[in-house]
Structures are given as structure tokens and as C-alpha cells.
């Protein structure tokens, strides 16, 4: 089974780290995303994701994290808005 995402949790990161994540994704030849997320932003997602769902019994959709590069707070907010609505499920 193919891994679709490596999620790297950090305190902080540099632009060099983001570039390295992009290179890792490109050279893996598996179309596996490599995302960097600050621990504080991961905590935010864990605490807030249900507020973005319109489901009666919400489930978390891992598509929120499925991208290569920097998962900033604004990107996470945008991704939660579309990934956690309606019938999309993990």
C-alpha cells in the first residue's frame, strides 16, 4: 500500500526545510507528499477541526494535510473549510 503523505511536525522551520521537503517528494517517484507543520498549528487543527464540519457525526479528512510544503495556519484553515464539509470522508 502506497504512503500518500509524510507529515513532519516541527517547532519551527526554514525555507530550506520547505525546499528539502519539495525535493524529497520529487525524488521519491511515488507521488508521496511531504508536509511540514508547526506543532502549534497541529494542536490548533486538533482542537478546531470539528467546527469546520457540517456533519452530524464529523469525521476527520486527512486531505487537510495532503500536500507538499509548508502547512501554514492560513493554508490549514482553507483546507479544513473544503475538506471537512459534506460527504467527504477518510
C-alpha positions in Angstrom: 0.0 0.0 0.0 1.4 3.4 -1.0 2.0 6.0 1.6 0.4 9.3 0.5 1.9 11.7 3.0 4.8 12.1 5.3 3.8 14.7 7.9 6.8 16.3 9.6 5.9 18.1 12.9 8.4 20.8 14.0 8.7 23.6 16.4 9.7 26.0 13.5 11.2 25.5 10.1 13.2 27.4 7.5 12.7 28.0 3.8 15.5 25.5 3.3 13.5 22.8 5.1 10.5 23.5 2.8 12.7 23.2 -0.3 14.1 19.9 1.1 10.5 18.6 1.5 9.8 19.5 -2.1 12.9 17.8 -3.3 12.1 14.7 -1.2 8.7 14.5 -2.8 10.1 14.9 -6.3 12.8 12.3 -5.9 10.6 9.7 -4.2 9.0 8.9 -7.5 5.9 7.7 -5.6 3.8 10.9 -5.6 4.1 10.9 -1.8 3.5 14.4 -0.3 5.9 15.7 2.3 4.3 18.4 4.5 5.9 20.4 7.3 3.6 21.6 10.1 4.4 23.5 13.3 3.4 21.7 16.4 1.3 24.7 17.5 -0.7 24.5 14.2 -1.3 20.8 14.6 -2.7 21.5 18.1 -4.9 24.1 16.6 -6.3 21.7 14.0 -6.8 19.0 16.7 -8.8 21.5 18.8 -10.8 23.2 16.0 -11.5 20.7 13.2 -15.0 19.8 14.3 -16.0 23.5 14.0 -15.4 23.2 10.2 -17.6 20.2 9.7 -21.2 20.3 8.8 -21.7 16.6 9.5 -23.9 15.4 12.4 -21.1 12.9 13.4 -18.0 14.5 12.0 -15.0 12.5 10.8 -11.6 14.0 10.1 -10.5 14.0 6.5 -6.7 13.5 6.1 -6.8 15.6 2.9 -6.4 18.6 5.2 -2.7 17.6 5.4 -2.2 16.0 2.0 0.2 18.5 0.2 3.9 19.0 -0.2 5.5 22.0 1.5 4.5 24.3 4.3 1.2 23.8 6.1 0.7 27.3 7.4 -2.3 28.3 9.6 -4.0 30.0 6.7 -3.5 27.0 4.4 -4.8 24.7 7.1 -7.9 26.9 7.6 -8.6 26.9 3.9 -8.1 23.1 3.6 -10.4 22.5 6.6 -13.1 24.6 5.0 -13.4 22.4 1.9 -12.1 19.0 3.2 -14.4 18.7 6.2 -17.7 19.6 4.6 -20.4 17.3 3.4 -19.8 13.8 2.4 -16.0 13.7 2.1 -14.6 11.2 4.5 -11.3 9.4 5.3 
